Amino acid sequence: MAEHYKMMVWAAGGVATGMVLLAAHSWRRLRRRREVYGGSKVVVVTGCDSGIGYNVALNTLEWGCSVVATCLDPDGEAPRRLSEAGAVVVKLDLRHLQQDAFKELLSVLQSLKDDDKDLWCLVNNAAVMTYAQCEWQTNEMVTSQVEVNLLGLIQVTKVLLPTLRRNKGRVVIVSSPTGQVAVPNMTVYAATKWGVEGFSHALRRELTPQGGSVVLVRPCNLPANTGILSHNAAHLKQMLAVAPPETREDFGVAMMEAEQVFREHFQSSDQLPLPLNARLLACFRSAIMNQNPCLTYSAAPLPVILSLDLLQLLPHNWVDFLIAKNFYNFILSFAVNK
């Protein structure tokens, strides 16, 4: 009886919470959308070699801002196109950051400042992912995800914070639904995104009293568009080659099958990234250009947003059960940002 009553309380609480979230979402959509003037604004976008970074940088130019696009390989096709469109392309590797890692970036920003263009916004987009069970991954794969997704993000933000703070500027941080609900095979990636979400909330509470702003953007279920899994087949092959005997014995077949799937569906390509869909692009435009942005943006449809929010309120054993029944993937299947 007590357990039945407890379930009824949780269900009622879930319905009430859903109604509050729906009202909040509707209010957000009715907010005035006055934008900043981009002519004197500089926006730095990290991770512009592919996917989201490339598209955000390209569109930010169209919104009237000057863009500094950081890339791992400035000679690639996407950086070349950005340069032709008017962006300043800067090489930046967020792995193994050295003391002078940001020298070129700071020099470019100083040159733009001399032309009366001030740093307005940093879009922290750069990220890497290895999709596999934690036990399978090599130490290098784990370290790379932490260095790029979390430590590098914090470091580049810290370097630019004095200028952003004085300019009453903005930090836009790209997260993921995995930063809300952690799921199998994304163990390390989820850890970095939970760190990113915590960093975002704390940094916002530091900057807001000084006139700055911090905004979270959560794209949803678009791995084929970003290229973030293009190396996963090679990673799985490497994992199998160096796996301990016990891991190879227990998971060898599963690792080979996973490698084949990723080799068929997520191969690297020299083609330019596909354009972002209108919903996701609108999220980024509002996050970067809106004078009074929301604290978070999600590119998912409202039922998916509410489902993810509610999953964070349920007891952990309930969430474990739902994820084991593939409920998380079922939800995200309605939110592919093509």
N, C-alpha and C positions, 0 to 999 in steps of 0.2 A: 504494500500500500504506500509506504513511504517513498519507494523508488518510483512508483507511478505518479505520485504527487510531484516529485522532483522533476520528472520528465515534462509534466504539464507546465510547471513554472518556467522551465527552460524554453519550451515551445512558445509560451506567451511572451516571454522576454525577447525571443527571436523575432516574433511578429512585430512587437513594439519597436524594436531596434530597426527593423526593416522599414517601418513607416517613417521613423525619424531620418534615416539615411535617405529615403526617397524624397522627403521634404527638403533636406539639405541639398540634395542634388538639383532639385528644381530651382531652389533659391540661387545656386551657383550659376545656373544657366540664364537667370534673369539679371545678373549683375551687369552693370554698364561695362562696355568693352572699349574704353578709351585707351589708345595706344601711345607710347612714347614716340617722339620724333627720332627717326633713325639716322638722319644725316650726319650727326656728330657723334654717333655711338659706335663703339667697337665691341664685337662679340667674338669671343674665343670659343671654338668648338674642338673638343678632343676626339680622336679616333675617327678621322675623316677618310680613311683608306677605303671604306666600304659602307654599305647599309645606311643606318640612321645618321651617322655623322656626316656623310657625304650629302645626303638629302637635306638635312637641317642647315648645313653651311650654304648650300646652293640656294635654298629658299630664303635664308636670312639676308642674303645679298639682294634678292628681289624685294624684300621688305624695307630696303633702304639703308641698312647698316653696313659698316665695313666689317669684314670677316677675316679672322686669323684662324686658319685650319691646321691643326696639328696632325701629323701623319707618321706612321712607322716607316713608310717607304715613299718619300716625296716624288720619286720618279715613276710611280704607278699611274695607271690610266685615270683613276678617279681624282687624285691630286692634280694631275695635269689639267683636267677639265675644270677643276675649281680655280686653278691659277688663271686659265683663259677667261673665266667668268668674272675675275676681278678679286678673288680671295688671295690673301698672302699665305702661302703654304710654309709651314715650319716643321722640321723633323723633331719628333719627340717620342722617345721610347720610355714608357713608364716602368719597365723592368730594370732592376739594378740601377736605380737613379744615383748619379754622382753629384758632387757639390755644384758643378757648373752645368747641370742638365738643362736648366731653364734660361741659360745665358742668351741663346738666340731668340727665344720667345720674348724675353724682357726687352731685348734690343729693338725688336720689331714694334712692340707696344710703345716704346719711347719715341721711335720715329713717327708713329701715327699721332702721338700726343703733340709732337712738334708741328704737326699739320692740323692742330686743333680738333683731334678726334680722340675722345677719351674712352677708356675701358668701361663698358656698361655691364657686360654679362659674361660669365663663364658657363659654358654648357659641358658638364662632365659626362661624356658619353662613352669614352673608350672602355672596352671590356672584352674579356676572353672567357670561354667556357669549355670545360671538358665534361661531356655527358657520359658518366659511368659511375659505378658504385665506388665509394670512397676506398675500399680495400684494393680495387684494381689500379687506381691511379698512381703514377710515379710521383716521387717527391718533387720533381721539376714541374709537373703539371699542377700540383697543389700550390707550389710557391708562385708560379706564374699567375694563377688566378687571384691570389691574395695581393700580389704586388701591383698588378694592373687595376683590378676592380676596386680595391680598397686603399692600400697604402699609396699608390700613385695618385689616386683621386684626392686623397687628403693632402698630399704634398703639393700638387699643382694648385689646389685651392688655397693652401696656406701661403704660397709664394705670391699669389695675386690678391690676397685679402687686404693688405694695406691700401692698395689703390681702389679696390672695389668698395671698401668701407668708406673711404674719403669721398668717393664719387656717389655714394648712396646707391650702389649698383646691386647686381643680382647674381646669385649662383643657382643654376638649374642643374639638377642631378637626375640622371637617368637610372631608374631602379627596375623592378620587375615584379610580377605577381609572386615570384619565388621569394621576394623580400617580405611577403605577407604570410605565405604558407609554404613551409619547407617540404620538399618531396624527394623520394628516392632518386638516385642517379644524378641528382643535382646538389649533392651534399656540400661540397666545397663552394660551389657557385652560390648556393643559398646562404651559406655563412657570410660570404662577402656582401651579398645584397642586404642581409639583415644588418650588417655593420654599416652599410651605406645609408640605410633608412635611419638608424640611430644617429649617425653623424649629421644627417640632414636636419633632423628635428632639433638636436642640440645646437647646431650652428645657427639655425633660424632664430633660436631664442637668444643667441648672442648678438646677431646682426640687427634684428628688428628694432631694438631700442635705439640703434644708431642710424636708422633710416634705410638700412639695407633690406634685402629680402632673399629668401631661399625657397625654391620650388622643386617639388618632386614630380617627375613624369614617369608613369609606368606604361610602356608599350606592352602589348599582350600577344603572345603566341605568333611571332613572326620570324622564326629561325631561318627559314628559307630565304628571306629577304635580306638578312643582315650579313650572311656569310660567317656567322659566329661558330657554326658547326662544320665548316668546310674541311677542317683538319681532323675531325673526330675519328674518321676511319683509320687514318695514320696513327693517331694516338692509341686507338684500341689495339692495333697491330703491335705497337711498341709495348703496351701494357702486357700483352700475352707473352712477348719475347722475354721480358724481365720479371715476370710474376714469380713469386715463391712457389715451390712445388705444391703446397696445399691449395693455393688459390687456383693454380693451373688445373689441378685435378678436379676441384669442385666447380669451377666456373669456366673452364677452357672452352667448352662447346658454346656456352652463352656468349662469351666474348667474341668468338669467331662469327657467330650469327649476327651479333650487333655490328661488327665491323662490316659485314656484307651489306646490311641495311643502310648504314651511313655512306658506304661507298656508292651505293645505287642512287641515294636521294640527296646527299649533301656534299657534292664534289665542288672543289674550288673552281672559280671561273675568272677569266680575264675580262669578262663583260662588265659594263657599268652596272651599279646597283639599280634595282627596280625602284620607281618612285614610291614614296610612302602614300598610304591611303589618306583620304581627306580627313577622316576622324583623327588619326594620329598627327597629321600635319597641323590641324587646328589646335591640338593640345600644345604642340611646341610653339606655335605662333603666340598663343595666349600666354604661355609660360615666359617667353622671352620679351614680348612686346607690350603686353597689357600693363597699364599703370598700376592696377590693383589686382594682381593675379590670385587665383586660388592657391592654397597651400600644396595641394596635390592634384594631379590630372591622371586619369586613366583612359586609355584608348579603347577599353572594352565596352560592350553594350551594358546598359544599366543592370539587367538581371545578373550578368557575370560579376559586375562590381559589387552588387549587394551580396551575392553568394560568397565571394572572397572575403568580404567584410564579416559576414556572419560566421564563416569558418574560424575566424580569429577569436570569436567569442565562445565557441562551443568547448566543452571539456576535451582535453587532449585525447582521451581514449575514444571519444566519438569521432574526432578528426582522423585518428589513426585508422579506425574502421572504414570511414568513408574513402580515405585515400587508398586503402587496400582493395576497395571495391571499384577503384578507377574513377571515383567521382570527380576528382580534381581535373583529370584529363578530359572528362566528359564536359565539365564546365567550360574549360578553355577551348574546346572544339567549336564553341559558338563565338569565339573572339579572335579569329585569325585575322590579323592586320595585314591583309594582302597588299 
